[in-house]
Amino acid sequence: MKPNPAIEPSRSSDAGFSLFESLVALAIFSMAAIATLTLVSQNLRSSSIMEARTFASFVAENVLVETYILERVVLGEETGEAQMGGYDFEWRRDITETGEGNLQAVTVRVTLDGVDQTLVIRHGFRRG
């Protein structure tokens, strides 16, 4: 009986990958995995910053609306604190005369509590 080459066991030099080929494949896979993990961590960091800025924007709008409905305001700077979405914010409102009749300029800056970087700045006007 003649041996069938399709089912004949292959020689050990022809079977599988060499150690070098396996190491190269592992190195390529590792570089791709590291790049993916870096991208995911940057995305998570970016989304948390955007979340804080969104809530800071709500705080700034609330301070502006409160300023509009006050009957009497004091020119100059005023500070306060607010909580929203699990974040603690500090806001600073600056009211100045514009020189145009009784029109006053209002600027609101919002930062995270204890951080000097301004997340949101909103500007508005009100009649004095």
Backbone as a printed PyTorch tensor [residue, N CA C, xyz], in Angstrom:
tensor([[[  0.8290,  -1.1580,   0.0000],
         [  0.0000,   0.0000,   0.0000],
         [  0.8880,   1.2400,   0.0000]],

        [[  0.5040,   2.2080,  -0.8280],
         [  1.2680,   3.4310,  -1.0110],
         [  0.7770,   4.4850,  -0.0020]],

        [[  1.6980,   5.2060,   0.7080],
         [  1.2620,   6.1970,   1.7070],
         [  0.5940,   7.4040,   1.0320]],

        [[ -0.4480,   7.9130,   1.6590],
         [ -1.1880,   9.0750,   1.1640],
         [ -0.5210,  10.3400,   1.6960]],

        [[ -0.0220,  11.2700,   0.8050],
         [  0.6640,  12.4720,   1.2850],
         [ -0.2530,  13.4320,   2.0330]],

        [[ -1.5520,  13.3930,   1.7990],
         [ -2.4720,  14.3140,   2.4650],
         [ -2.5840,  14.0090,   3.9490]],

        [[ -2.4190,  12.7450,   4.3340],
         [ -2.5430,  12.3940,   5.7450],
         [ -1.2070,  11.9950,   6.3660]],

        [[ -0.1610,  12.1260,   5.5950],
         [  1.1700,  11.7710,   6.1000],
         [  1.6310,  12.8620,   7.0710]],

        [[  2.2000,  12.5260,   8.2230],
         [  2.6680,  13.5380,   9.1730],
         [  3.7670,  14.3760,   8.5400]],

        [[  3.7030,  15.6760,   8.8070],
         [  4.7140,  16.5770,   8.2320],
         [  5.9780,  16.5340,   9.0700]],

        [[  7.0390,  16.9900,   8.4470],
         [  8.3130,  17.0380,   9.1720],
         [  8.2610,  18.1500,  10.2150]],

        [[  9.0360,  18.0550,  11.2530],
         [  8.9870,  19.0290,  12.3410],
         [  9.4120,  20.4210,  11.8770]],

        [[ 10.2340,  20.5460,  10.8560],
         [ 10.6620,  21.8710,  10.3900],
         [  9.5500,  22.5680,   9.6300]],

        [[  8.5600,  21.8530,   9.1220],
         [  7.4680,  22.4540,   8.3650],
         [  6.2440,  22.7240,   9.2410]],

        [[  6.1860,  22.2520,  10.4540],
         [  4.9910,  22.3590,  11.2840],
         [  5.0150,  23.6310,  12.1120]],

        [[  3.9170,  24.4540,  12.1100],
         [  3.7470,  25.6060,  12.9820],
         [  4.6640,  26.7700,  12.6610]],

        [[  4.7590,  27.6760,  13.6270],
         [  5.5790,  28.8760,  13.4890],
         [  6.8830,  28.6870,  14.2420]],

        [[  7.8940,  29.3930,  13.7760],
         [  9.1630,  29.3670,  14.5020],
         [  9.0540,  30.3070,  15.7030]],

        [[  9.9810,  30.2270,  16.6030],
         [  9.9940,  31.0910,  17.7770],
         [ 10.1100,  32.5480,  17.3570]],

        [[ 10.9480,  32.8330,  16.3950],
         [ 11.1360,  34.2020,  15.9170],
         [  9.8300,  34.7620,  15.3380]],

        [[  9.1370,  33.9840,  14.5260],
         [  7.8720,  34.4370,  13.9420],
         [  6.8340,  34.6960,  15.0340]],

        [[  6.8120,  33.8660,  16.0250],
         [  5.8670,  34.0510,  17.1300],
         [  6.1730,  35.3220,  17.9110]],

        [[  7.4620,  35.5840,  18.1580],
         [  7.8450,  36.7960,  18.8850],
         [  7.5080,  38.0560,  18.0930]],

        [[  7.7330,  38.0350,  16.7830],
         [  7.3890,  39.1900,  15.9440],
         [  5.8830,  39.4300,  15.9780]],

        [[  5.0940,  38.3740,  15.8450],
         [  3.6350,  38.5130,  15.8910],
         [  3.1840,  39.0410,  17.2440]],

        [[  3.7890,  38.5670,  18.3170],
         [  3.4420,  39.0370,  19.6580],
         [  3.8070,  40.5150,  19.8280]],

        [[  4.9420,  40.9390,  19.2990],
         [  5.3530,  42.3450,  19.3920],
         [  4.3770,  43.2450,  18.6390]],

        [[  3.9630,  42.8400,  17.4610],
         [  3.0090,  43.6350,  16.6840],
         [  1.6730,  43.7260,  17.4140]],

        [[  1.1940,  42.6200,  17.9370],
         [ -0.0560,  42.6270,  18.6860],
         [  0.0510,  43.5150,  19.9310]],

        [[  1.1940,  43.4730,  20.6210],
         [  1.3820,  44.2890,  21.8240],
         [  1.3450,  45.7720,  21.5040]],

        [[  1.9910,  46.1680,  20.4100],
         [  1.9740,  47.5870,  20.0230],
         [  0.5570,  48.0410,  19.6940]],

        [[ -0.2050,  47.2130,  19.0160],
         [ -1.5930,  47.5630,  18.6990],
         [ -2.4330,  47.6500,  19.9710]],

        [[ -2.2210,  46.7510,  20.9020],
         [ -2.9750,  46.7670,  22.1610],
         [ -2.6410,  48.0000,  22.9930]],

        [[ -1.3700,  48.3770,  23.0440],
         [ -0.9730,  49.5700,  23.8020],
         [ -1.5720,  50.8180,  23.1850]],

        [[ -1.5540,  50.9210,  21.8670],
         [ -2.1520,  52.0790,  21.1930],
         [ -3.6470,  52.1590,  21.4770]],

        [[ -4.3130,  51.0240,  21.4690],
         [ -5.7550,  51.0030,  21.7420],
         [ -6.0370,  51.4180,  23.1800]],

        [[ -5.2720,  50.9160,  24.1360],
         [ -5.4710,  51.2870,  25.5380],
         [ -5.2070,  52.7720,  25.7760]],

        [[ -4.2100,  53.3190,  25.1200],
         [ -3.9220,  54.7480,  25.2440],
         [ -5.0820,  55.5680,  24.7130]],

        [[ -5.6070,  55.1800,  23.5790],
         [ -6.7410,  55.8770,  22.9950],
         [ -7.9680,  55.8120,  23.8930]],

        [[ -8.2320,  54.6690,  24.4750],
         [ -9.3890,  54.5110,  25.3630],
         [ -9.2260,  55.3690,  26.6100]],

        [[ -8.0360,  55.4050,  27.2040],
         [ -7.8420,  56.2130,  28.4130],
         [ -7.9570,  57.7000,  28.1060]],

        [[ -7.4590,  58.1500,  26.9570],
         [ -7.6150,  59.5520,  26.5680],
         [ -9.0820,  59.8880,  26.3450]],

        [[ -9.8090,  58.9750,  25.7630],
         [-11.2370,  59.1860,  25.5280],
         [-11.9940,  59.3150,  26.8420]],

        [[-11.6760,  58.4690,  27.8160],
         [-12.3370,  58.5500,  29.1260],
         [-12.0210,  59.8610,  29.8240]],

        [[-10.7580,  60.2730,  29.7770],
         [-10.3550,  61.5340,  30.3960],
         [-11.0800,  62.7020,  29.7300]],

        [[-11.1360,  62.6790,  28.4180],
         [-11.7880,  63.7450,  27.6650],
         [-13.2810,  63.8110,  27.9720]],

        [[-13.9180,  62.6750,  28.1020],
         [-15.3600,  62.6820,  28.3730],
         [-15.6570,  63.2160,  29.7710]],

        [[-14.7980,  62.9580,  30.7440],
         [-15.0390,  63.4950,  32.0850],
         [-14.8360,  65.0110,  32.1090]],

        [[-13.8800,  65.5090,  31.3330],
         [-13.6850,  66.9620,  31.2380],
         [-14.8960,  67.6030,  30.5680]],

        [[-15.3950,  66.9790,  29.5130],
         [-16.5730,  67.5150,  28.8290],
         [-17.7980,  67.5000,  29.7380]],

        [[-17.9210,  66.4680,  30.5550],
         [-19.0360,  66.4090,  31.5010],
         [-18.9490,  67.5650,  32.4920]],

        [[-17.7600,  67.8120,  33.0360],
         [-17.5780,  68.9110,  33.9860],
         [-17.8750,  70.2500,  33.3210]],

        [[-17.4320,  70.4230,  32.0740],
         [-17.7020,  71.6840,  31.3630],
         [-19.1950,  71.8650,  31.0900]],

        [[-19.8870,  70.7920,  30.8080],
         [-21.3300,  70.8820,  30.5750],
         [-22.0420,  71.3430,  31.8400]],

        [[-21.7160,  70.7420,  32.9740],
         [-22.3400,  71.1520,  34.2270],
         [-21.9100,  72.5720,  34.6150]],

        [[-20.6560,  72.9350,  34.3420],
         [-20.1870,  74.2930,  34.6180],
         [-20.9590,  75.3070,  33.7730]],

        [[-21.2940,  74.9260,  32.5560],
         [-22.0910,  75.7970,  31.6930],
         [-23.4730,  76.0360,  32.2890]],

        [[-24.0750,  74.9850,  32.8470],
         [-25.3750,  75.1360,  33.5010],
         [-25.2740,  76.0790,  34.6990]],

        [[-24.2020,  75.9360,  35.4750],
         [-23.9980,  76.8120,  36.6340],
         [-23.8700,  78.2580,  36.1780]],

        [[-23.0940,  78.5150,  35.1340],
         [-22.9060,  79.8810,  34.6350],
         [-24.2230,  80.4750,  34.1530]],

        [[-25.0130,  79.6840,  33.4330],
         [-26.3150,  80.1690,  32.9600],
         [-27.2310,  80.4820,  34.1390]],

        [[-27.2100,  79.6520,  35.1710],
         [-28.0360,  79.9030,  36.3540],
         [-27.6300,  81.1990,  37.0450]],

        [[-26.3290,  81.4430,  37.1660],
         [-25.8540,  82.6790,  37.8010],
         [-26.2640,  83.8820,  36.9680]],

        [[-26.1680,  83.7800,  35.6400],
         [-26.6040,  84.8850,  34.7780],
         [-28.0950,  85.1630,  34.9540]],

        [[-28.9060,  84.1290,  34.9740],
         [-30.3500,  84.3180,  35.1330],
         [-30.6580,  84.9390,  36.4930]],

        [[-29.9870,  84.4790,  37.5380],
         [-30.1810,  85.0830,  38.8560],
         [-29.8250,  86.5660,  38.8220]],

        [[-28.7790,  86.9200,  38.0870],
         [-28.3620,  88.3120,  37.9770],
         [-29.4360,  89.1360,  37.2610]],

        [[-30.0430,  88.5680,  36.2360],
         [-31.0650,  89.2900,  35.4770],
         [-32.3050,  89.5700,  36.3220]],

        [[-32.6650,  88.6670,  37.2180],
         [-33.9070,  88.8530,  37.9640],
         [-33.7190,  89.6300,  39.2680]],

        [[-32.4710,  89.8920,  39.6560],
         [-32.2430,  90.7120,  40.8520],
         [-32.6890,  92.1480,  40.5630]],

        [[-33.3910,  92.7420,  41.5290],
         [-33.8180,  94.1300,  41.3320],
         [-32.6440,  95.0910,  41.4600]],

        [[-31.7630,  94.7960,  42.3790],
         [-30.6280,  95.6760,  42.6260],
         [-29.3640,  94.8330,  42.7210]],

        [[-28.3290,  95.2570,  42.0090],
         [-27.0460,  94.5620,  42.0860],
         [-25.9690,  95.5630,  42.4520]],

        [[-24.9020,  95.0580,  43.0100],
         [-23.7590,  95.8800,  43.3720],
         [-22.7060,  95.6980,  42.2920]],

        [[-22.1990,  96.8240,  41.7750],
         [-21.1430,  96.7380,  40.7740],
         [-19.8990,  96.1310,  41.4070]],

        [[-19.1460,  95.4030,  40.6220],
         [-17.9180,  94.7920,  41.1050],
         [-17.9940,  93.2800,  41.0220]],

        [[-17.1400,  92.6580,  41.8160],
         [-17.0040,  91.2050,  41.7480],
         [-17.6840,  90.5400,  42.9320]],

        [[-18.3150,  89.4070,  42.6410],
         [-18.9440,  88.5970,  43.6820],
         [-18.6170,  87.1380,  43.3720]],

        [[-18.4170,  86.3480,  44.4280],
         [-18.0950,  84.9340,  44.2310],
         [-19.1200,  84.0720,  44.9510]],

        [[-19.1700,  82.8200,  44.5290],
         [-20.0850,  81.8860,  45.1670],
         [-19.7070,  80.4590,  44.8140]],

        [[-20.4600,  79.5420,  45.3720],
         [-20.2300,  78.1230,  45.1250],
         [-21.5310,  77.4750,  44.6970]],

        [[-21.3970,  76.4120,  43.9100],
         [-22.5760,  75.6640,  43.4650],
         [-22.1820,  74.2070,  43.2850]],

        [[-23.1600,  73.3440,  43.4670],
         [-22.9670,  71.9180,  43.2070],
         [-23.9000,  71.5140,  42.0880]],

        [[-23.3790,  70.7130,  41.1750],
         [-24.2140,  70.1960,  40.0980],
         [-23.5620,  68.9530,  39.5250]],

        [[-24.3500,  67.9150,  39.3460],
         [-23.8680,  66.6830,  38.7300],
         [-22.7430,  66.0070,  39.4900]],

        [[-22.6960,  66.2010,  40.8020],
         [-21.6390,  65.5910,  41.5960],
         [-20.3440,  66.3820,  41.6170]],

        [[-20.3290,  67.5530,  40.9840],
         [-19.1400,  68.4120,  40.9620],
         [-19.3740,  69.6140,  41.8600]],

        [[-18.3100,  70.0890,  42.4960],
         [-18.3480,  71.3220,  43.2730],
         [-17.6870,  72.4140,  42.4390]],

        [[-18.4310,  73.4910,  42.1960],
         [-17.9320,  74.5800,  41.3690],
         [-17.8070,  75.8580,  42.1790]],

        [[-16.9030,  76.7110,  41.7510],
         [-16.8040,  78.0740,  42.2590],
         [-17.1130,  78.9950,  41.0920]],

        [[-17.9390,  79.9990,  41.3180],
         [-18.2300,  80.9500,  40.2600],
         [-17.8520,  82.3540,  40.6950]],

        [[-17.5310,  83.1770,  39.7190],
         [-17.1770,  84.5770,  39.9620],
         [-17.9640,  85.4330,  38.9790]],

        [[-18.7260,  86.3600,  39.5140],
         [-19.5420,  87.2540,  38.6890],
         [-18.9740,  88.6590,  38.7940]],

        [[-18.7590,  89.2990,  37.6570],
         [-18.2270,  90.6550,  37.6150],
         [-19.2310,  91.5270,  36.8650]],

        [[-19.7250,  92.5680,  37.5370],
         [-20.6990,  93.4760,  36.9340],
         [-20.0490,  94.8470,  36.7960]],

        [[-20.0590,  95.3800,  35.5800],
         [-19.4530,  96.6860,  35.3040],
         [-20.4130,  97.5430,  34.4880]],

        [[-20.2220,  98.8510,  34.5740],
         [-20.9880,  99.7850,  33.7450],
         [-20.4220,  99.7620,  32.3370]],

        [[-21.2870,  99.8840,  31.3430],
         [-20.8250,  99.8860,  29.9530],
         [-20.6370, 101.2890,  29.4180]],

        [[-21.2310, 102.2790,  30.0740],
         [-21.1760, 103.6380,  29.5670],
         [-22.3050, 103.9260,  28.5820]],

        [[-23.1570, 102.9890,  28.3530],
         [-24.3070, 103.1290,  27.4640],
         [-25.5730, 103.2130,  28.3000]],

        [[-25.9240, 104.3910,  28.7270],
         [-27.1300, 104.5460,  29.5440],
         [-27.0110, 103.7810,  30.8420]],

        [[-28.0350, 103.0090,  31.1360],
         [-28.0040, 102.2270,  32.3790],
         [-27.7400, 100.7420,  32.1020]],

        [[-27.0010, 100.4650,  31.0560],
         [-26.6850,  99.0870,  30.6870],
         [-25.4350,  98.6140,  31.4320]],

        [[-25.5150,  97.4360,  32.0140],
         [-24.3990,  96.8560,  32.7580],
         [-23.9560,  95.5550,  32.0930]],

        [[-22.6480,  95.3570,  32.0660],
         [-22.0840,  94.1190,  31.5190],
         [-21.8900,  93.1250,  32.6600]],

        [[-22.2540,  91.8770,  32.4050],
         [-22.1170,  90.8230,  33.4060],
         [-21.2290,  89.7280,  32.8130]],

        [[-20.1750,  89.3610,  33.5530],
         [-19.2990,  88.2700,  33.1450],
         [-19.2740,  87.2400,  34.2670]],

        [[-19.5240,  85.9790,  33.9070],
         [-19.5150,  84.8910,  34.8930],
         [-18.4510,  83.8870,  34.4830]],

        [[-17.5620,  83.5620,  35.4200],
         [-16.5290,  82.5520,  35.2160],
         [-16.7660,  81.4150,  36.2010]],

        [[-16.6720,  80.1790,  35.7160],
         [-16.9020,  79.0140,  36.5700],
         [-15.6770,  78.1080,  36.5140]],

        [[-15.2120,  77.6840,  37.6980],
         [-14.0780,  76.7630,  37.8140],
         [-14.4890,  75.6020,  38.7120]],

        [[-13.7570,  74.5080,  38.6180],
         [-13.9380,  73.4320,  39.5860],
         [-13.3790,  73.8960,  40.9160]],

        [[-13.9970,  73.4720,  41.9840],
         [-13.5700,  73.8600,  43.3220],
         [-12.1140,  73.4550,  43.5440]],

        [[-11.2670,  74.4320,  43.8660],
         [ -9.8660,  74.1620,  44.1460],
         [ -8.9660,  74.1320,  42.9240]],

        [[ -9.5170,  74.3590,  41.7270],
         [ -8.7200,  74.3480,  40.4960],
         [ -8.7700,  75.7460,  39.8940]],

        [[ -7.6270,  76.2620,  39.4400],
         [ -7.5730,  77.6290,  38.9200],
         [ -8.0150,  77.7590,  37.4660]],

        [[ -8.1080,  76.6650,  36.7570],
         [ -8.4730,  76.7270,  35.3400],
         [ -9.9640,  77.0170,  35.1760]],

        [[-10.2860,  78.0600,  34.3900],
         [-11.6720,  78.4120,  34.1210],
         [-12.2580,  77.4270,  33.1180]],

        [[-13.3830,  76.8290,  33.4710],
         [-14.0550,  75.8920,  32.5720],
         [-14.9800,  76.6040,  31.6000]],

        [[-15.7050,  77.6110,  32.1070],
         [-16.7120,  78.2900,  31.2910],
         [-16.6980,  79.7800,  31.6070]],

        [[-16.8610,  80.6060,  30.5730],
         [-17.0610,  82.0450,  30.7320],
         [-18.3340,  82.3970,  29.9790]],

        [[-19.2340,  83.1060,  30.6350],
         [-20.4720,  83.5710,  29.9930],
         [-20.5630,  85.0830,  30.1720]],

        [[-21.0220,  85.7490,  29.1220],
         [-21.1870,  87.1940,  29.1480],
         [-22.6640,  87.5290,  28.9300]],

        [[-23.1030,  88.6040,  29.5460],
         [-24.4730,  89.0660,  29.3540],
         [-24.5860,  90.5340,  29.7310]],

        [[-25.7670,  91.0910,  29.5440],
         [-26.0290,  92.4840,  29.8660],
         [-27.3430,  92.5700,  30.6210]],

        [[-27.4550,  93.6080,  31.4480],
         [-28.6840,  93.8490,  32.1800],
         [-28.8580,  95.3450,  32.3510]],

        [[-30.0850,  95.7230,  32.5300],
         [-30.3610,  97.1310,  32.7850],
         [-30.1740,  97.4000,  34.2640]],

        [[-29.5050,  98.5100,  34.5700],
         [-29.1670,  98.8310,  35.9600],
         [-30.1650,  99.5960,  36.6910]]])
